[in-house]
C-alpha cells in the first residue's frame, strides 16, 4: 500500500509525518517520444517507480509535476516545455514547503533526464540544502537504468530517447498507450554543439532502437530501478 501526501487529512498528515518520513516527488515532462510512445512517457515512469518504492519503504508520494524543461525535443510535435527558471523556482518552493511541514528526507525522482532539466532540479535542491538541515536526493530513474548498459548485452550501448529501455518500460507500465514498437533512430545531434534546431537530426523523435523492446524486458528494468532506489532510501534514512 502507498499513500499520496495530498490525499491525507490534516490529522493523518500529523500522524504520518516525523523526522524519519521520506517523501518522493515524481517529476516528468510532456515531450515527443516518437510515433509509438505517449507524450506522458517521462511522467508515468517515475510515478510508477514511486508507487512501487513507497510500498516497500512506506514513503509518502507528493503530487507529481508533469511539466519539465525540454531542449533537444522542444520542437517535436506535442512537446510542452516550461522555462529553466520556472522549473527551478517551482521545485525550490515545493522543497521549502516540505521542510516547513517537518519533512526532512526527500527524493526528487525525474523521468526526464535532460541535462538542463536535471540541472534545474539540482540547483533548487542545493539551495534548500545550503539553507536548512535536510536530506535530499535528486536523480532520474535513468541514472539507475543506464547502469544496466554494462551488464546486459541485450541492451545497445547507445540506447537513448524512445529506445529499447524506454519503450520496454512503458510497455510494462502502460502497454495500452504504446502504438507498436516504432522505428530505429538513425542520427543524433553532434556532441557538445548548442543548436537552435537539434530535432532535425532525429525528426522521428527516436534516438535508439526500440524494435526489440518487450514487456518482459520492461518489467526486468523497472524491478532493477525499484530495488536500487529502495536501497538508496534505506541508506538516506541512516544518515
WORASUL-V724764 format. One record per residue. N is the residue number from 0. OMEGA is omega in radians with two decimals (999 if undefined). Layout:
n=<N & N>
omega=<OMEGA & OMEGA>
//
This chain:
n=<0 & 1 & 2 & 3 & 4 & 5 & 6 & 7 & 8 & 9 & 10 & 11 & 12 & 13 & 14 & 15 & 16 & 17 & 18 & 19 & 20 & 21 & 22 & 23 & 24 & 25 & 26 & 27 & 28 & 29 & 30 & 31 & 32 & 33 & 34 & 35 & 36 & 37 & 38 & 39 & 40 & 41 & 42 & 43 & 44 & 45 & 46 & 47 & 48 & 49 & 50 & 51 & 52 & 53 & 54 & 55 & 56 & 57 & 58 & 59 & 60 & 61 & 62 & 63 & 64 & 65 & 66 & 67 & 68 & 69 & 70 & 71 & 72 & 73 & 74 & 75 & 76 & 77 & 78 & 79 & 80 & 81 & 82 & 83 & 84 & 85 & 86 & 87 & 88 & 89 & 90 & 91 & 92 & 93 & 94 & 95 & 96 & 97 & 98 & 99 & 100 & 101 & 102 & 103 & 104 & 105 & 106 & 107 & 108 & 109 & 110 & 111 & 112 & 113 & 114 & 115 & 116 & 117 & 118 & 119 & 120 & 121 & 122 & 123 & 124 & 125 & 126 & 127 & 128 & 129 & 130 & 131 & 132 & 133 & 134 & 135 & 136 & 137 & 138 & 139 & 140 & 141 & 142 & 143 & 144 & 145 & 146 & 147 & 148 & 149 & 150 & 151 & 152 & 153 & 154 & 155 & 156 & 157 & 158 & 159 & 160 & 161 & 162 & 163 & 164 & 165 & 166 & 167 & 168 & 169 & 170 & 171 & 172 & 173 & 174 & 175 & 176 & 177 & 178 & 179 & 180 & 181 & 182 & 183 & 184 & 185 & 186 & 187 & 188 & 189 & 190 & 191 & 192 & 193 & 194 & 195 & 196 & 197 & 198 & 199 & 200 & 201 & 202 & 203 & 204 & 205 & 206 & 207 & 208 & 209 & 210 & 211 & 212 & 213 & 214 & 215 & 216 & 217 & 218 & 219 & 220 & 221 & 222 & 223 & 224 & 225 & 226 & 227 & 228 & 229 & 230 & 231 & 232 & 233 & 234 & 235 & 236 & 237 & 238>
omega=<3.10 & -3.12 & 2.98 & -3.04 & -3.05 & 3.07 & 3.10 & 2.97 & 3.08 & -3.12 & 3.14 & 3.11 & -3.14 & -3.11 & -3.02 & -3.08 & 3.04 & -3.05 & 3.12 & -3.10 & 3.05 & 3.05 & 3.09 & 3.10 & 3.11 & 3.12 & -3.13 & -3.14 & 2.96 & -2.90 & 3.08 & 3.14 & 3.12 & -3.09 & -2.99 & -3.10 & -3.10 & 3.11 & -3.12 & -3.09 & -3.08 & 3.11 & -3.05 & 3.14 & 3.14 & 3.11 & 3.08 & 3.14 & -3.13 & -3.14 & -3.13 & 3.13 & 3.14 & 3.10 & -3.09 & -3.03 & -3.06 & 3.03 & 3.00 & 3.12 & 3.08 & 3.05 & -3.07 & 2.98 & -3.07 & 3.04 & 3.11 & 3.11 & -3.12 & -3.12 & -3.07 & -3.12 & -3.00 & -3.04 & 3.03 & -3.11 & 3.07 & 3.13 & 3.09 & -3.07 & 2.95 & -3.06 & 3.08 & -3.09 & 3.10 & -3.14 & 3.14 & -3.12 & -3.14 & -3.11 & 3.09 & -3.13 & -3.12 & 3.12 & 3.12 & 3.13 & 3.02 & -3.10 & 3.14 & 3.13 & 3.04 & 3.13 & -3.02 & 3.08 & -2.99 & 3.04 & 3.04 & -3.02 & -3.08 & 3.02 & 3.08 & -2.99 & 3.13 & -3.04 & -3.10 & 3.07 & -3.12 & 3.10 & 3.11 & 3.14 & -3.10 & 3.11 & 3.10 & -3.12 & -3.13 & 3.13 & 3.12 & -3.12 & 3.12 & -3.05 & -2.98 & 3.03 & -3.04 & 3.06 & 3.13 & 2.96 & 3.04 & 3.13 & 2.92 & 3.07 & 3.08 & 2.98 & 3.09 & -3.07 & -3.07 & 2.98 & -3.13 & -3.08 & -3.12 & -3.04 & -3.09 & -3.07 & 3.14 & 3.14 & 3.12 & -3.12 & -3.14 & 3.14 & -3.07 & -3.03 & 3.11 & -3.12 & -3.03 & -3.11 & -3.05 & 3.14 & 3.12 & -3.11 & -3.14 & 3.07 & -3.13 & -3.07 & -3.12 & -3.12 & 3.14 & -3.13 & -3.09 & 3.14 & -3.10 & -3.10 & 3.11 & 3.13 & -3.11 & 3.03 & -3.02 & -3.02 & 3.09 & 3.07 & 3.11 & -3.09 & 3.00 & -3.12 & 3.01 & -2.99 & 3.08 & -3.04 & -3.08 & -3.09 & 3.13 & 3.12 & 3.07 & -3.07 & 3.12 & -3.09 & -3.10 & 2.97 & -3.03 & -3.11 & -3.09 & -2.94 & 3.12 & -3.14 & 3.11 & 3.08 & -3.13 & 3.10 & 3.11 & 3.10 & 3.14 & -3.12 & 3.13 & 3.12 & 3.12 & 3.14 & -3.12 & -3.12 & -3.14 & 3.14 & 3.06 & 3.12 & -3.14 & 3.13 & 3.10 & 3.08 & -3.14 & -3.14 & -3.12 & -3.12 & 999>
//
